Amino acid sequence: MKRRDHTMQIEVVNPGESLWQIANRYGVPADRIVALNGLDQPESLVPGQALVIPVVGSYYMIRQGDSFYSIANRLGVSLQSLIQTNPNVDPTQLQAGQVLRIPQAPKPIIETNAYLQPATAARDQALVREHAELLTYFSIFQYRVLRTGELVPPEDSAALEAIQATDSRPMMVIANFEEGNFSPEISRAIFTDAAVKETMIANIIQTMLNKGFRALNIDFENMYADDRELYNQFLREITARLHQAGLLVSTALAPKTSATQVGQWYEAHDYRAHGEIVDFVIIMTYEWGWSGGPPMAVSPIPQVRAVLDFAVSVIPPSKIMMGAPLYGYDWTLPFVQGGKFARSFSPQAAVSQARNVGAVIRYDPVSQAPNYSYYDAEGREHIVWFEDARSMQAKFDLIKAYGLRGISYWVLGNPFPQNWALLGDNFIIRKI
């Protein structure tokens, strides 16, 4: 008998609900749910926690007032396919609680990338082995560019060795990074000195060929606004040179909603020019909620959508990778500008903390992101915004709706098993 592929269903835990009850409802072994979701205390689920459940096919539970037509519209499937997939259901006699099978659309083929910050050999190799199946690229972060055009490499030999044993490809990341921040002086020095620029391009090509990199990611940020055309010209030069060597070029872009957006993080990033010059772009659609700012979702869907609306108007969607965060933040209230920064942690750790402090996880329908509040031992209130299966599915739906090249994650090393289960369920990952 041919085994049917499983499909991931997202289930939100109700107050007092047990893993056994959920497993029983779906007819799925409890240990399979535990493994997929990385549950360290499966006997103690958190109300509001989102789980991915492996089921054969996808299902929809009918609500009061539903019709086949409204369900088809809500799910984005054709009315005819919905009727054909449920031959034993009378469309004129729908009842609340009744379950329909959802017809499966073909999976889109996308490219995926994740940034990897080398740390220890054992950790780096473990991360590569864990994620290689679902990643087109591992972006090694970062090669720092000096004002002389020389490169300061990370200790990436262990990660590169591990990537070489997979069918993923390494991407080299260069950045104008100095003393803990992106430096506009470094990028200007490169753009304005022909000898420095030539030294840097030659060093990049030599490094890529020697180490087996297949693509370059140029992460130049916080540049002077009037360096915009200098940056565009630099991109034309380096892209032509790398193409001659059979190598791809990408850029990291700040999340802009218009060509005239002001600010030193935005103005030198010319979306239209990048779309014309390089092979693809990675738009950093996250950090609306950030460690030094007021509490909010890290990657809220309305803001991401506004960036994509502008991006696809000037860049071919097939060249756009949408950024996504693999982390959340814990803010101490009241928020004070310039005060203590929020703590960053993984989605898995966010759920564990919610359980430990007795919090109920809420889901904001506007930003499409989970959050919860709690009081610490000193009586201070905290609010946590993070990512879960629902927020990632919302992002995957955007990739499909806009027909994007794919998704790029910042940053590996934050456990988030639901994301990877859903990624493989939604897409076929292109390998190069």
C-alpha positions as CSV (number, residue, x, y, z in Angstrom):
1,M,0.0,0.0,0.0
2,K,1.4,3.4,-1.0
3,R,1.9,5.6,2.0
4,R,0.2,9.0,1.8
5,D,2.2,12.2,2.6
6,H,1.3,13.8,5.9
7,T,0.1,17.4,6.0
8,M,0.6,19.6,8.9
9,Q,-2.4,20.9,10.7
10,I,-2.1,23.8,13.2
11,E,-3.9,23.2,16.5
12,V,-4.1,25.7,19.3
13,V,-4.2,24.2,22.8
14,N,-7.4,25.0,24.8
15,P,-7.2,25.6,28.6
16,G,-7.0,22.3,30.4
17,E,-6.4,20.3,27.2
18,S,-4.0,17.4,27.2
19,L,-1.7,16.1,24.5
20,W,-3.6,12.8,24.8
21,Q,-6.8,14.5,23.9
22,I,-5.3,16.2,20.9
23,A,-3.6,13.1,19.7
24,N,-6.8,11.1,20.1
25,R,-8.9,13.7,18.2
26,Y,-6.6,13.5,15.2
27,G,-5.8,9.8,15.4
28,V,-2.1,10.6,15.6
29,P,0.5,9.0,18.0
30,A,1.3,11.4,20.8
31,D,5.0,10.7,20.5
32,R,4.9,11.9,16.9
33,I,3.4,15.2,18.0
34,V,6.0,15.4,20.7
35,A,8.9,14.9,18.3
36,L,7.6,17.3,15.6
37,N,7.0,20.1,18.2
38,G,10.1,19.5,20.3
39,L,7.9,19.3,23.4
40,D,10.2,19.0,26.5
41,Q,7.2,18.7,28.9
42,P,4.4,17.1,26.9
43,E,2.4,16.5,30.0
44,S,2.1,20.3,30.6
45,L,0.9,22.2,27.5
46,V,0.4,25.9,27.5
47,P,-3.1,27.4,26.8
48,G,-2.9,29.2,23.5
49,Q,0.2,27.2,22.4
50,A,0.2,26.4,18.7
51,L,1.2,22.8,17.7
52,V,1.7,21.3,14.3
53,I,-0.1,17.9,13.9
54,P,0.7,15.5,11.1
55,V,-2.5,14.4,9.5
56,V,-3.3,12.6,6.2
57,G,-4.7,15.5,4.2
58,S,-5.9,18.8,5.5
59,Y,-9.3,19.3,7.2
60,Y,-11.7,22.2,7.9
61,M,-14.3,22.2,10.7
62,I,-17.5,23.8,9.6
63,R,-18.7,26.8,11.6
64,Q,-22.2,28.2,11.9
65,G,-23.2,30.1,8.8
66,D,-20.6,28.4,6.5
67,S,-21.3,27.5,2.9
68,F,-19.2,25.6,0.4
69,Y,-18.8,28.9,-1.4
70,S,-17.6,30.8,1.7
71,I,-15.3,28.0,2.8
72,A,-13.7,27.8,-0.7
73,N,-13.1,31.6,-0.7
74,R,-11.6,31.5,2.9
75,L,-9.3,28.6,2.0
76,G,-8.3,29.9,-1.4
77,V,-9.5,26.7,-3.3
78,S,-11.9,26.3,-6.1
79,L,-15.6,25.6,-5.2
80,Q,-15.5,22.6,-7.7
81,S,-12.4,21.0,-6.2
82,L,-13.9,21.4,-2.7
83,I,-17.1,19.7,-3.7
84,Q,-15.2,16.9,-5.6
85,T,-12.9,16.2,-2.5
86,N,-16.0,15.7,-0.3
87,P,-18.4,13.6,-2.4
88,N,-20.3,12.3,0.7
89,V,-21.1,15.8,2.0
90,D,-24.4,17.4,0.9
91,P,-23.6,21.2,0.3
92,T,-27.2,22.1,1.2
93,Q,-27.1,20.3,4.6
94,L,-23.9,21.6,6.3
95,Q,-23.8,21.4,10.0
96,A,-21.4,23.1,12.5
97,G,-18.7,20.7,13.7
98,Q,-18.8,18.7,10.4
99,V,-15.4,18.1,8.9
100,L,-14.4,18.7,5.3
101,R,-11.3,17.6,3.5
102,I,-9.4,20.4,1.9
103,P,-8.2,19.7,-1.7
104,Q,-4.4,20.0,-1.9
105,A,-2.8,22.5,-4.3
106,P,0.6,21.7,-5.8
107,K,3.4,22.9,-3.6
108,P,5.3,25.9,-5.0
109,I,9.1,25.6,-5.5
110,I,11.1,28.2,-3.6
111,E,14.6,28.9,-2.5
112,T,15.5,29.2,1.2
113,N,18.3,30.8,3.1
114,A,19.4,31.0,6.7
115,Y,22.1,33.1,8.2
116,L,24.6,31.1,10.3
117,Q,27.0,32.9,12.8
118,P,29.9,30.5,13.3
119,A,30.5,29.8,17.0
120,T,32.0,26.4,17.8
121,A,32.8,23.6,15.3
122,A,30.4,21.1,17.0
123,R,27.5,23.6,17.1
124,D,28.0,24.8,13.5
125,Q,28.1,21.3,12.1
126,A,25.1,20.2,14.1
127,L,23.1,23.2,12.8
128,V,24.1,22.4,9.2
129,R,23.1,18.7,9.6
130,E,19.8,19.6,11.2
131,H,18.7,22.1,8.6
132,A,20.4,21.2,5.3
133,E,17.4,19.3,3.9
134,L,15.2,22.4,3.9
135,L,17.8,25.1,3.0
136,T,19.1,26.1,-0.4
137,Y,21.7,28.3,1.2
138,F,23.6,28.8,4.4
139,S,24.8,32.4,4.6
140,I,28.0,32.5,6.6
141,F,27.8,35.7,8.7
142,Q,30.0,37.6,8.3
143,Y,33.2,38.6,6.4
144,R,34.0,42.1,7.7
145,V,35.3,44.5,5.0
146,L,38.2,46.8,6.0
147,R,38.9,50.3,4.6
148,T,41.8,48.8,2.7
149,G,39.7,46.2,0.9
150,E,41.0,43.4,3.0
151,L,38.5,40.9,4.5
152,V,38.3,39.7,8.1
153,P,36.9,36.2,7.9
154,P,34.8,34.3,10.6
155,E,36.0,30.9,11.7
156,D,33.9,29.1,9.1
157,S,35.9,26.0,8.2
158,A,33.8,23.6,10.2
159,A,30.5,24.9,8.9
160,L,31.8,24.9,5.3
161,E,33.0,21.3,5.7
162,A,29.6,20.3,6.9
163,I,27.8,22.1,4.1
164,Q,30.0,20.4,1.5
165,A,28.6,17.1,2.6
166,T,25.0,18.2,1.9
167,D,23.1,19.4,-1.2
168,S,22.9,22.9,0.2
169,R,25.2,25.7,-0.8
170,P,27.2,28.2,1.2
171,M,26.7,31.9,0.6
172,M,29.4,34.4,1.7
173,V,28.2,37.5,3.5
174,I,30.3,40.7,3.4
175,A,29.4,43.6,5.6
176,N,30.6,47.2,6.3
177,F,30.8,46.2,10.0
178,E,33.1,47.8,12.5
179,E,33.2,48.1,16.3
180,G,29.7,46.7,16.8
181,N,27.9,48.6,14.1
182,F,27.5,49.1,10.4
183,S,29.9,51.9,9.2
184,P,29.1,54.3,6.5
185,E,32.8,55.3,6.4
186,I,33.8,51.8,5.3
187,S,31.4,51.6,2.4
188,R,32.3,55.1,1.3
189,A,36.0,54.2,1.3
190,I,35.3,51.2,-0.9
191,F,33.1,53.1,-3.3
192,T,35.4,56.0,-3.8
193,D,38.9,54.4,-4.0
194,A,39.3,52.4,-7.2
195,A,42.4,50.5,-5.8
196,V,40.6,49.6,-2.6
197,K,37.5,48.5,-4.5
198,E,39.6,46.3,-6.8
199,T,41.5,44.8,-3.9
200,M,38.2,43.9,-2.2
201,I,36.6,42.4,-5.3
202,A,39.7,40.3,-6.0
203,N,39.8,39.1,-2.4
204,I,36.1,38.2,-2.5
205,I,36.4,36.1,-5.7
206,Q,39.5,34.4,-4.5
207,T,37.9,33.5,-1.2
208,M,34.7,32.3,-2.8
209,L,36.6,30.0,-5.3
210,N,39.0,28.7,-2.6
211,K,36.2,27.9,-0.1
212,G,33.5,26.7,-2.4
213,F,31.0,29.6,-1.9
214,R,28.4,29.7,-4.7
215,A,26.8,33.0,-4.0
216,L,27.7,36.4,-2.3
217,N,25.4,38.3,-0.1
218,I,26.3,42.0,0.2
219,D,25.0,43.3,3.6
220,F,26.0,47.0,3.4
221,E,23.8,48.9,5.8
222,N,23.7,52.4,7.5
223,M,25.3,54.1,4.5
224,Y,25.3,57.8,3.6
225,A,22.2,58.8,1.6
226,D,24.3,60.4,-1.1
227,D,26.3,57.2,-1.6
228,R,23.2,55.6,-3.3
229,E,24.5,56.0,-6.9
230,L,28.1,55.0,-5.8
231,Y,26.6,51.8,-4.3
232,N,24.6,51.1,-7.4
233,Q,27.8,51.5,-9.5
234,F,29.7,49.2,-7.2
235,L,27.0,46.6,-7.5
236,R,27.3,46.8,-11.3
237,E,31.0,46.2,-11.2
238,I,31.1,43.4,-8.6
239,T,28.1,41.6,-10.2
240,A,29.8,41.6,-13.6
241,R,33.0,40.3,-12.2
242,L,31.3,37.5,-10.1
243,H,29.2,36.5,-13.1
244,Q,32.3,36.0,-15.1
245,A,33.5,33.6,-12.4
246,G,30.1,31.7,-12.5
247,L,29.0,33.1,-9.1
248,L,25.7,34.6,-7.9
249,V,25.2,38.0,-6.2
250,S,22.6,39.0,-3.7
251,T,22.0,42.0,-1.5
252,A,20.4,42.5,1.9
253,L,17.9,45.4,1.8
254,A,16.3,47.4,4.5
255,P,12.4,47.1,4.6
256,K,11.2,50.1,2.6
257,T,7.7,51.0,1.7
258,S,8.5,53.7,-1.0
259,A,11.5,54.9,-3.1
260,T,11.6,58.1,-1.2
261,Q,11.7,56.7,2.4
262,V,14.1,58.8,4.4
263,G,16.7,57.7,6.9
264,Q,20.3,56.5,6.8
265,W,19.3,52.9,6.9
266,Y,17.1,53.3,3.8
267,E,18.1,56.0,1.3
268,A,21.2,54.3,-0.1
269,H,19.2,51.1,-0.9
270,D,17.8,51.6,-4.4
271,Y,15.3,48.8,-4.8
272,R,14.8,49.3,-8.5
273,A,18.5,49.3,-9.2
274,H,19.2,46.2,-7.1
275,G,16.3,44.4,-8.9
276,E,18.0,45.2,-12.2
277,I,21.6,44.5,-11.2
278,V,21.9,41.5,-8.8
279,D,20.5,38.0,-9.0
280,F,18.3,38.3,-6.0
281,V,17.6,40.4,-2.9
282,I,16.9,39.5,0.7
283,I,14.6,42.0,2.3
284,M,15.0,42.3,6.1
285,T,11.3,42.2,6.9
286,Y,11.7,42.0,10.7
287,E,12.8,44.1,13.6
288,W,9.7,46.4,13.8
289,G,9.6,45.1,17.3
290,W,13.3,45.3,18.4
291,S,15.3,45.1,21.6
292,G,15.7,48.9,22.0
293,G,12.2,49.9,20.9
294,P,8.7,49.6,22.3
295,P,7.0,46.2,22.5
296,M,5.3,44.9,19.4
297,A,5.5,42.0,17.0
298,V,8.9,41.5,15.4
299,S,7.5,40.8,12.0
300,P,3.9,42.0,11.8
301,I,2.1,41.0,8.7
302,P,0.6,44.4,7.7
303,Q,4.0,46.0,7.8
304,V,5.6,43.1,5.9
305,R,2.8,43.3,3.3
306,A,3.4,47.1,2.9
307,V,7.1,46.4,2.1
308,L,6.3,43.7,-0.3
309,D,3.7,45.8,-2.1
310,F,6.4,48.4,-2.9
311,A,9.1,45.8,-3.5
312,V,7.2,43.9,-6.2
313,S,6.4,47.1,-8.0
314,V,10.1,47.7,-8.8
315,I,11.7,44.2,-8.4
316,P,10.6,41.0,-10.1
317,P,9.0,38.8,-7.4
318,S,11.2,35.9,-8.6
319,K,14.2,37.9,-7.3
320,I,12.8,38.6,-3.8
321,M,13.5,36.6,-0.7
322,M,11.4,37.7,2.2
323,G,13.2,37.8,5.6
324,A,11.7,36.1,8.6
325,P,12.9,36.0,12.3
326,L,13.6,32.9,14.3
327,Y,13.4,34.7,17.6
328,G,11.3,36.8,19.9
329,Y,11.7,39.5,22.6
330,D,10.8,39.8,26.3
331,W,10.3,43.5,27.3
332,T,10.1,44.8,30.9
333,L,7.4,47.3,31.4
334,P,7.0,50.2,31.4
335,F,9.1,50.6,28.3
336,V,11.5,53.5,28.6
337,Q,13.3,54.8,25.5
338,G,17.1,54.4,26.1
339,G,16.4,52.0,29.0
340,K,17.2,48.3,29.4
341,F,17.0,46.4,26.1
342,A,14.6,43.6,25.7
343,R,15.9,40.0,26.0
344,S,16.0,38.0,22.8
345,F,15.2,34.3,22.9
346,S,13.9,31.4,20.7
347,P,10.3,30.7,20.0
348,Q,10.8,27.4,21.9
349,A,12.1,29.2,24.9
350,A,9.2,31.7,24.8
351,V,6.7,28.8,25.1
352,S,8.7,27.2,27.9
353,Q,8.7,30.5,29.8
354,A,5.0,30.9,29.3
355,R,4.5,27.5,30.9
356,N,6.8,28.3,33.8
357,V,5.1,31.6,34.7
358,G,1.6,30.3,34.2
359,A,0.8,32.7,31.2
360,V,-1.8,32.2,28.6
361,I,-0.6,32.7,25.0
362,R,-2.7,35.2,23.0
363,Y,-2.7,35.7,19.3
364,D,-3.0,39.1,17.8
365,P,-5.2,38.9,14.6
366,V,-3.9,42.1,13.2
367,S,-0.1,41.6,13.4
368,Q,-0.7,37.8,13.2
369,A,1.8,37.0,16.0
370,P,1.6,35.4,19.4
371,N,2.3,37.3,22.7
372,Y,1.8,37.0,26.5
373,S,2.3,39.0,29.6
374,Y,3.6,38.0,33.1
375,Y,5.0,39.4,36.3
376,D,8.6,38.5,37.4
377,A,9.8,37.7,40.9
378,E,10.3,41.4,41.6
379,G,6.7,42.3,40.6
380,R,7.6,43.9,37.2
381,E,5.3,43.3,34.3
382,H,6.7,41.8,31.1
383,I,5.3,41.4,27.6
384,V,6.7,38.8,25.2
385,W,6.2,38.8,21.4
386,F,7.5,35.8,19.4
387,E,6.8,33.6,16.4
388,D,4.8,30.4,16.3
389,A,3.2,28.0,13.7
390,R,0.4,30.5,13.0
391,S,2.6,33.5,12.4
392,M,5.0,31.5,10.2
393,Q,2.1,30.1,8.1
394,A,0.9,33.7,7.6
395,K,4.4,34.5,6.2
396,F,4.4,31.4,4.0
397,D,1.0,32.5,2.6
398,L,2.6,35.9,1.7
399,I,5.3,34.1,-0.3
400,K,2.6,32.2,-2.2
401,A,0.4,35.3,-2.7
402,Y,3.3,37.4,-4.1
403,G,5.0,34.6,-6.0
404,L,8.3,35.3,-4.3
405,R,11.6,33.6,-4.8
406,G,11.6,32.3,-1.2
407,I,12.4,33.0,2.4
408,S,15.5,34.0,4.4
409,Y,15.8,33.4,8.1
410,W,17.7,35.3,10.7
411,V,19.3,33.5,12.5
412,L,20.1,29.7,13.0
413,G,20.6,28.5,16.5
414,N,17.1,29.4,17.9
415,P,15.1,26.2,18.3
416,F,11.7,26.5,16.4
417,P,10.7,23.0,15.2
418,Q,7.2,24.0,14.1
419,N,8.7,26.4,11.5
420,W,10.7,23.7,9.8
421,A,7.8,21.2,9.8
422,L,5.5,23.8,8.1
423,L,8.2,24.9,5.7
424,G,8.6,21.4,4.3
425,D,4.8,21.0,4.3
426,N,4.2,24.2,2.3
427,F,7.0,24.2,-0.3
428,I,9.4,22.1,-2.4
429,I,12.9,23.5,-1.7
430,R,15.0,24.2,-4.8
431,K,18.5,22.8,-4.6
432,I,21.3,24.2,-6.8
